[in-house]
Structure formats: structure tokens, C-alpha cells
Amino acid sequence: MNYIDTSLKVVGTRPIRPDGVDKVTGRAVFAADTRAAGMLWGKVLRSPHAHARIVSIDTSKAEALAGVHAVVTAADFPEIVSEEAFVGEGPMNFRDLSMNCMARGKALYEGHALAAVAATTQEIADRALALIDVQYDVLPHVIDVEAAMADDAPVLHDDLFTAGVDPAPTKPSNVAKVVTFRKGDAEAGFAEADVIVEGRYTTQPVHQAYIEPHACMATYAPDGQVSIHSSSQGHFMVRAYTAKLLGLNLSNIRVNPAEIGGGFGGKTLVYLEPVAVALSRKCGRTVKMQMTREEVFRASGPTSGAAMEIKIGAKKDGTIVAAKQILKYQAGAFPGSPIGPGCMCGFAMYDLPNVDVVGYDVVSNRPKVAAYRAPGAPITSFAVECALDDLALKLDLDPLTLREKNAAKNGTKTHYGPTHHNIGFTAVLDAVKAHPHWKSPVKEGQGRGLACGFWFNIGGESSAQVHVNEDGTVTAATGSPDIGGSRASIGMMVAEVLGVPPTTVRTIVADTASIGFTFLTGGSRVTFATGMAATQAAEKVVEDLKRRAAQTWEIPVEAVEWKDGKAYPAGSNAGAFEPLDLATLALKSPRTGGPIIAEVSVNAQGAGPGFGAHICDVSVDRETGQVTIERYTAVQDVGKAIHPSYVEGQIQGGAAQGIGWALNEEYIYNDKGQMENPGFLDYRVPVASDVPMIEAVLVEVPNPRHPFGARGVGEVPIIPPMAAIGNAIRRAAGVRMHDLPMSPPKLRAALDAASG
């Protein structure tokens, strides 16, 4: 059933968040809060070298230490052949994941796990790690993406041959694959252009900077049953990866989702869970593990850094006739950067006749990358949107006018294949044009930047269960960890279908043994896909309630209607019966068929893509190079805002993270390939004083493939900020910053260079 054109009573309102009280009072249970009787502490020994052959690992002294119950190395994990995995958010290979969890043969980055111990206390575990003797043959390392592509670069994997090129290479290299997308004839298009802009841009790897470090607790029982408590974006993902890496049956693993203290894509992989299970299997005790903040930075995945080249050609009136881009993405120590989405997203907002995009997935001696909100898209859009701003300046066109002239519309065919349908990009640009921020004059000494962003959004497999309790309250269970307000949005959709207040519905996240398979929380899919499953389950409950009312009244079920949480006779011909509310029908359920429950599993298709545009005003201190964000407005097509406050929060959070990416955040390495700023003191994320009040403007162009018109909203807001800020700096200070972060030292150097 489709509710887009109906009068809604719950969806679109702002009820109090269901998890709010527990979180603000400290009662919410995160993975680090879990405890068990007789529990041991697990800790990991990590490589101090960026690239080294592991000659030997002697664990005998650690094993002999009093209080140590188990030590594991790669020898305790089965060797896995190369096999593609499809349970995480980004591209992954089971063998690579196994070698990332525990190094085999070589340490490929500083922080790479070499061994792990389980001991009665954390102090004993630390002492045991110090007793493990590792002999290394230190090898040359490479950090920079373009240096890793060079012919003389140290090769990380002797069996890595570039995919996507013809003929297939016979020599291993650090280029894992080449991705190409073409539409029309770019060279012919450039020949027709009146104006051409070109540029080279770089971005640095940045971490998702979730506040909660990775943590888990695992028990391997004598009968082979495994229980895991874990903080992740997908407990079915944890189950699948752990089973594969340890050679276990899926049915023997039960993963219990804890509250999650932030993820943003960075918790769509496993780091500790297979290690904790391996330790527990070896010692027969429950093992708890949690990373320090330093380990999070050194050993878990940031997003890619990149080097990019871009070229755009246009007619004098601003019509873009050709666009070309070369993208080189760092993958970290193992293949799997988001180069595919990067190649697809940069030009997806525009109707371009001729496009040529080539992307390279490149390994280097850094931690394996993980997803980070709209993986790959913020990087490519930084280059595209900055180049468009330069084009507007060169043509003396308003930057909004340039985008309006070339905007993708319904029926626009993208350069990567699909044709846009039911999209809201022009509506977003209309909202920008009408907004007081855009219409207001730019204050003296400031500059205003505009940039846009696109993300596909995804659907996929989700399961949901709705059951009516004996008192008429409702429980909605799903398999989607809540990292963006999905418990609220799903409960609201269920309440809307049942016609009850949202406080009547309690939404829970069920463990892997209690609900059907559900793909992880990522790609802005949960409100769309899991919401679809929950809505259909609620509709099944309504049909069951109507049947029970018909049975009670002894009339045909077709003569019963459900509205406002009650069963009514569908008309005077059906009989003069008093309405039956949910509580009454629940009370009668033992006599009308038993428990009232429905479960639905879907493979949701038709996730509508999201578009956004950000306006940013900045001032620049020319003495110090300090950039101050003076005003920020984020406009986005959200389809239908199920809970507008959560949607606004998603948009504001993404913009804040993009501001950090733009101005401060980067990994700093020394000449040994060791990270020098693995903590929030030196890795500087934005704090409240760095960010103005971000105004979120919700544009609602309903997605007809969702019952309530919802689109994913969590990815798009991190895409425009870097370019919006870069464009604002260009107009405030007169210099184009091609390299992120646009930190005070870099901006001051650019100002000095520009002044001669």
C-alpha cells in the first residue's frame, strides 16, 4: 500500500526519540559495558613497522606468564583462498579480511595485528604482549597513492595483478584494478568547447572519528555454540565474517547487537570479533576486547585519500559539452577503495553529453580503508564542484545558474548507465535560489561558496516483525542496528499503519537468531528497506486484526475496515457493532487464533537517489590562514521526512564532518610510515566552537517506490562541504585551494605564493 497522498498523523511529526532517555542518563549498554562471570581480557600485539616480513613469532614466554590463558596468531586461523565477500558495505575479499585481522607472512602497515592474548586482567595482557618475540625483516614502504603506482614502488602483494586492463598484466603491482566509465566522445566534446578548465586536486585519508572505539565480548561454548556481543553496523555481517574467517557454521553463531556509539561506515568490517572468538575457543572462557583510541586510528579503516585530475569544457553560455576525470584512490593495505562509487558520483548530478572517467584502486602501507558516509563521493565531488566554480568564474556566470543550466532531470541518462527517475535535484536548486541565505548580500570580507552532492542510496535485504502484546501495545523487531534514528522512524511507520500513537510501539533490534537476515546499516538503506519490511508486516497485522473482528462479529472480513487503531463495520449494511480497538482484540486473541504477529523479509528495490546543495559563507584571516565558517545552509531532497528532527540531525552531522574533512583532518606519517597523530588531541575534528548553527532545509520529492516516499538521507550531506568551503575561500581570499585539508599553514602558504 502507498501512503504518499494520504493524510498522515504520525509520519512527519517529531516524537521524543525512543532511545534518548537511556543515552542521556548513561543507562544505554554499549559493547564496552558488557561483562560476564569469569571473563578474560583480550589484547592485540601490533606491528611497529609499516612494511615488514614476519620471520618468526615466539609466544612461549607470553604463554608461560601467570594469568595468561590463550595466545593466538595467524596459525590459529584457517588459510582462506581468495573469495569475494558480499556482506559488507564496500568491496571485500575474505582472504584479505582474514589477513587484516591477523597478519600472515607480512605486516603491511603500522598497527597490523600480529598476535593476541587473553588474560585475567588488562595489565597481565599488556605484560604478555611485551613478552612475545617477533623477528622482522623490515621492507621499504610506500604511503602516497601516486608513489605506490610508480614502477619502482615496493610491491605489497606478490599475487596482485591489475584487474580491468587488457591485456592482463603478468607483473604484480600496487594497482588492484582500473575502472572506466564513458559516455559519448569526450575528446570531440572538448573540441567544441569555448572554455576549458583543468585542475589537479588531492584529499587525505580521514577517519570516521566515531566516539566509541571498537569493542566486543565473545564466548565459545563447549558444544561449539558461539555468542558475540558487539558494536557494529551489522550483526549479520559480524556473524558471516566470523564464521568464514574461523571455519564455523553460521547457525552456531549468535550475535547480539549492542548500542553503537557512532559508525558512519567505519563499523561495517570486523577487527576484533574473530580474534575474540579464536581466543575463547582456545581457552574455553569468555573474552572481552576493546580498542584504545590509538588502536582505532592505527588499525581501523579511514576513508581513502586521493589524487585527481579533472577537465571540463563548456560553451560560452555555460552549457557543458565535455567532462573528464582521473581518480587515484588509496585502498590501504588491501584492495577495496570506493573507487567505483567515486567514478559514478562526481558527474551524476549533471546532464552531460560526453564524459570520460577512469579510476584506480591502489594499495599502500596504510590501514585497510573502510566506508565513510557516501564512500568515495565526497572525494570526487571536491574536484568536480571546485572545477565547476572555476568554470563559473571564467564564464562570469552565477554558480547556481551554471548548475541549473546543466542539472540532471527526470530522464537524464547518467554516464555510468542508469537513467534518473523521480529525482529532486532541480527542486533542491530552486530551494537554494529562494533561500534567504542565497539571496542575502555577501558581507564585506567574506566569500560565499556553493557545491552540490549526489548519492545513489540503496535498498537490499531486510527483515521485520510486528507483534501485538496482550495489552494492545506493539513491538516491532528488526535486524538493523540503529545509528541514525531508525528505531524512531520504523516505529512511526508501524504506528501510522496501525493507527496508534507512536508511544504504543516499541522498536527493538533483534539478534541474529531472532530475526531474519538483514543486510547491514549503511548506504542510507534502513528507513527505506527495513522500513518497507516493517510497514508490510504492520499491514499484515491489520489484515489479521480485521479477520479477528469479522470472526467476533460473525460477518465477512470484507465488511470490516481499520482506521485510527480500531476495527469498524465497513458500512451500515455490515451491522451496528461497537468498534474494537487494538487492546480489545489483543485480549480476545486466544479465542480468535492465538498470538497476533507478522514477519516480512524483503529485498527492497527502487531506493531513490539523493541530491543536496550547500551554501557556505567564510571569512579568512590573512595573517594566520584561519578560516571561520560564518554561515552554513544545507538543502537536501529527503523524499519524505519520517521524523524531521532526525533528518535535520543527519544533515547537520554530515555537514559538520565535511567541515572537519575540509579544514583540519588528516593522517600525518613520519618517514618510517608511522602515524604521528593517532588521537583527538592531534587529529583535530571540529568542536562546537568551529561550527556555526547549520540550517537544514528539507525538500520533499517523494520516492514512489517507498510506502511513505522516503529516501535515504545520511550520505548526501557529507559530500558538498569540502567544495563549498573551497569555493567560499576562493571568493573570499582569491586563491584556489587544490589540496585538503585547507588548514591555516596551507592557506597561508597559498596566500603568500599568490602575493608574490
VENQUIMO-V491908 format. One record per residue. N is the residue number from 1. RES is the residue in one small letter. SS is DSSP state (a for helix, b for strand, c for the rest). Layout:
BEGIN
n=(N/N)
res=(RES/RES)
ss=(SS/SS)
END
This chain:
BEGIN
n=(1/2/3/4/5/6/7/8/9/10/11/12/13/14/15/16/17/18/19/20/21/22/23/24/25/26/27/28/29/30/31/32/33/34/35/36/37/38/39/40/41/42/43/44/45/46/47/48/49/50/51/52/53/54/55/56/57/58/59/60/61/62/63/64/65/66/67/68/69/70/71/72/73/74/75/76/77/78/79/80/81/82/83/84/85/86/87/88/89/90/91/92/93/94/95/96/97/98/99/100/101/102/103/104/105/106/107/108/109/110/111/112/113/114/115/116/117/118/119/120/121/122/123/124/125/126/127/128/129/130/131/132/133/134/135/136/137/138/139/140/141/142/143/144/145/146/147/148/149/150/151/152/153/154/155/156/157/158/159/160/161/162/163/164/165/166/167/168/169/170/171/172/173/174/175/176/177/178/179/180/181/182/183/184/185/186/187/188/189/190/191/192/193/194/195/196/197/198/199/200/201/202/203/204/205/206/207/208/209/210/211/212/213/214/215/216/217/218/219/220/221/222/223/224/225/226/227/228/229/230/231/232/233/234/235/236/237/238/239/240/241/242/243/244/245/246/247/248/249/250/251/252/253/254/255/256/257/258/259/260/261/262/263/264/265/266/267/268/269/270/271/272/273/274/275/276/277/278/279/280/281/282/283/284/285/286/287/288/289/290/291/292/293/294/295/296/297/298/299/300/301/302/303/304/305/306/307/308/309/310/311/312/313/314/315/316/317/318/319/320/321/322/323/324/325/326/327/328/329/330/331/332/333/334/335/336/337/338/339/340/341/342/343/344/345/346/347/348/349/350/351/352/353/354/355/356/357/358/359/360/361/362/363/364/365/366/367/368/369/370/371/372/373/374/375/376/377/378/379/380/381/382/383/384/385/386/387/388/389/390/391/392/393/394/395/396/397/398/399/400/401/402/403/404/405/406/407/408/409/410/411/412/413/414/415/416/417/418/419/420/421/422/423/424/425/426/427/428/429/430/431/432/433/434/435/436/437/438/439/440/441/442/443/444/445/446/447/448/449/450/451/452/453/454/455/456/457/458/459/460/461/462/463/464/465/466/467/468/469/470/471/472/473/474/475/476/477/478/479/480/481/482/483/484/485/486/487/488/489/490/491/492/493/494/495/496/497/498/499/500/501/502/503/504/505/506/507/508/509/510/511/512/513/514/515/516/517/518/519/520/521/522/523/524/525/526/527/528/529/530/531/532/533/534/535/536/537/538/539/540/541/542/543/544/545/546/547/548/549/550/551/552/553/554/555/556/557/558/559/560/561/562/563/564/565/566/567/568/569/570/571/572/573/574/575/576/577/578/579/580/581/582/583/584/585/586/587/588/589/590/591/592/593/594/595/596/597/598/599/600/601/602/603/604/605/606/607/608/609/610/611/612/613/614/615/616/617/618/619/620/621/622/623/624/625/626/627/628/629/630/631/632/633/634/635/636/637/638/639/640/641/642/643/644/645/646/647/648/649/650/651/652/653/654/655/656/657/658/659/660/661/662/663/664/665/666/667/668/669/670/671/672/673/674/675/676/677/678/679/680/681/682/683/684/685/686/687/688/689/690/691/692/693/694/695/696/697/698/699/700/701/702/703/704/705/706/707/708/709/710/711/712/713/714/715/716/717/718/719/720/721/722/723/724/725/726/727/728/729/730/731/732/733/734/735/736/737/738/739/740/741/742/743/744/745/746/747/748/749/750/751/752/753/754/755/756)
res=(m/n/y/i/d/t/s/l/k/v/v/g/t/r/p/i/r/p/d/g/v/d/k/v/t/g/r/a/v/f/a/a/d/t/r/a/a/g/m/l/w/g/k/v/l/r/s/p/h/a/h/a/r/i/v/s/i/d/t/s/k/a/e/a/l/a/g/v/h/a/v/v/t/a/a/d/f/p/e/i/v/s/e/e/a/f/v/g/e/g/p/m/n/f/r/d/l/s/m/n/c/m/a/r/g/k/a/l/y/e/g/h/a/l/a/a/v/a/a/t/t/q/e/i/a/d/r/a/l/a/l/i/d/v/q/y/d/v/l/p/h/v/i/d/v/e/a/a/m/a/d/d/a/p/v/l/h/d/d/l/f/t/a/g/v/d/p/a/p/t/k/p/s/n/v/a/k/v/v/t/f/r/k/g/d/a/e/a/g/f/a/e/a/d/v/i/v/e/g/r/y/t/t/q/p/v/h/q/a/y/i/e/p/h/a/c/m/a/t/y/a/p/d/g/q/v/s/i/h/s/s/s/q/g/h/f/m/v/r/a/y/t/a/k/l/l/g/l/n/l/s/n/i/r/v/n/p/a/e/i/g/g/g/f/g/g/k/t/l/v/y/l/e/p/v/a/v/a/l/s/r/k/c/g/r/t/v/k/m/q/m/t/r/e/e/v/f/r/a/s/g/p/t/s/g/a/a/m/e/i/k/i/g/a/k/k/d/g/t/i/v/a/a/k/q/i/l/k/y/q/a/g/a/f/p/g/s/p/i/g/p/g/c/m/c/g/f/a/m/y/d/l/p/n/v/d/v/v/g/y/d/v/v/s/n/r/p/k/v/a/a/y/r/a/p/g/a/p/i/t/s/f/a/v/e/c/a/l/d/d/l/a/l/k/l/d/l/d/p/l/t/l/r/e/k/n/a/a/k/n/g/t/k/t/h/y/g/p/t/h/h/n/i/g/f/t/a/v/l/d/a/v/k/a/h/p/h/w/k/s/p/v/k/e/g/q/g/r/g/l/a/c/g/f/w/f/n/i/g/g/e/s/s/a/q/v/h/v/n/e/d/g/t/v/t/a/a/t/g/s/p/d/i/g/g/s/r/a/s/i/g/m/m/v/a/e/v/l/g/v/p/p/t/t/v/r/t/i/v/a/d/t/a/s/i/g/f/t/f/l/t/g/g/s/r/v/t/f/a/t/g/m/a/a/t/q/a/a/e/k/v/v/e/d/l/k/r/r/a/a/q/t/w/e/i/p/v/e/a/v/e/w/k/d/g/k/a/y/p/a/g/s/n/a/g/a/f/e/p/l/d/l/a/t/l/a/l/k/s/p/r/t/g/g/p/i/i/a/e/v/s/v/n/a/q/g/a/g/p/g/f/g/a/h/i/c/d/v/s/v/d/r/e/t/g/q/v/t/i/e/r/y/t/a/v/q/d/v/g/k/a/i/h/p/s/y/v/e/g/q/i/q/g/g/a/a/q/g/i/g/w/a/l/n/e/e/y/i/y/n/d/k/g/q/m/e/n/p/g/f/l/d/y/r/v/p/v/a/s/d/v/p/m/i/e/a/v/l/v/e/v/p/n/p/r/h/p/f/g/a/r/g/v/g/e/v/p/i/i/p/p/m/a/a/i/g/n/a/i/r/r/a/a/g/v/r/m/h/d/l/p/m/s/p/p/k/l/r/a/a/l/d/a/a/s/g)
ss=(c/c/c/c/c/c/c/c/c/c/c/c/c/c/c/c/c/c/c/a/a/a/a/a/a/c/c/c/c/b/a/a/a/c/c/c/c/c/c/b/b/b/b/b/b/b/c/c/c/c/c/b/b/b/b/b/b/b/c/a/a/a/a/a/c/c/c/b/b/b/b/b/c/a/a/a/c/c/c/c/c/c/c/b/b/c/c/c/c/c/c/b/b/a/a/a/a/a/a/a/a/c/c/c/c/b/b/c/c/c/c/c/b/b/b/b/b/b/b/c/c/a/a/a/a/a/a/a/a/a/a/c/b/b/b/b/b/b/c/c/c/c/c/c/a/a/a/a/a/c/c/c/c/c/c/c/c/c/c/c/c/c/b/c/c/c/c/c/c/c/c/c/c/c/b/b/b/b/b/b/b/b/b/c/c/a/a/a/a/a/a/a/c/c/b/b/b/b/b/b/b/b/b/c/c/c/c/c/c/c/c/c/c/c/b/b/b/b/b/b/c/c/c/c/c/b/b/b/b/b/c/c/c/c/a/a/a/a/a/a/a/a/a/a/a/a/c/c/c/a/a/a/b/b/b/b/b/c/b/c/c/c/c/c/c/c/c/c/c/c/c/c/a/a/a/a/a/a/a/a/a/a/a/c/c/c/b/b/b/b/c/c/a/a/a/a/a/a/a/c/c/c/c/c/c/b/b/b/b/b/b/b/b/b/c/c/c/c/c/b/b/b/b/b/b/b/b/b/b/b/b/b/c/c/c/c/c/c/a/a/a/a/a/a/a/c/c/c/c/b/c/c/c/c/b/b/b/b/b/b/b/b/b/c/c/c/c/c/c/c/c/c/c/c/c/c/a/a/a/a/a/a/a/a/a/a/a/a/a/a/a/a/a/a/a/c/c/c/a/a/a/a/a/a/a/a/b/c/c/c/c/c/b/c/c/c/c/c/b/c/c/c/c/c/a/a/a/a/a/a/a/a/a/a/c/a/a/a/a/c/c/c/c/c/c/b/b/b/b/b/b/b/b/b/b/c/c/c/c/b/b/b/b/b/b/b/b/b/c/c/c/c/c/b/b/b/b/b/c/c/c/c/c/c/c/a/a/a/a/a/a/a/a/a/a/a/a/a/c/c/c/a/a/a/b/b/b/b/b/c/c/c/c/c/c/c/c/c/c/c/c/c/c/c/c/a/a/a/a/a/a/a/a/a/a/a/a/a/a/a/a/a/a/a/a/a/a/a/a/a/a/a/a/c/c/c/a/a/a/b/b/b/b/c/c/b/b/b/b/c/c/a/a/a/c/c/c/c/c/b/b/a/a/a/a/a/a/c/a/a/a/c/c/c/c/b/b/b/b/b/b/b/b/b/c/c/c/c/c/b/b/b/b/b/b/b/b/b/b/b/c/c/c/c/c/c/b/b/b/b/b/b/b/b/b/b/b/c/c/c/c/c/c/a/a/a/a/a/a/a/a/a/a/a/a/a/a/a/a/a/a/a/a/c/c/c/c/c/b/c/c/c/c/c/b/c/c/c/c/c/c/c/c/c/c/c/c/a/a/a/c/c/c/b/b/b/b/b/b/c/c/c/c/c/c/c/c/c/c/c/c/c/c/c/c/a/a/a/c/c/a/a/a/a/a/a/a/a/a/a/a/a/a/c/c/c/c/c/b/c/c/c/c/a/a/a/a/a/a/a/a/a/a/a/c/c)
END
